[in-house]
């Protein structure tokens, strides 16, 4: 992941986690989300079955703050971002997800909050899972 010409976050094989924060989210949700990410069984075992977690495998997680996950285009063609928390609320909660993952033993790389980032993902599978806590 880059900001301008600067590499700001990179992992090898692991999980790329896009984190969106809404108005009702708090520290409890941030910790629960990190715990769920850590133990989610979406990594292949020796038989090629999604039966292992990132805790069991690479321990690598790339966390990207993504307010656009709360974009709502149900009322027309231009998304509304009203459901997304303001940066002042969202940034400490994304930071708490990151710190909790590190407490659990993850190697965590991050993007940079409030910047335009170029995120390159090689999505193996591909597998994408929506987690809400």
Order of alpha helices (4+ residues) and beta strands (2+ residues): beta-beta-beta-alpha-beta-beta-beta-alpha-beta
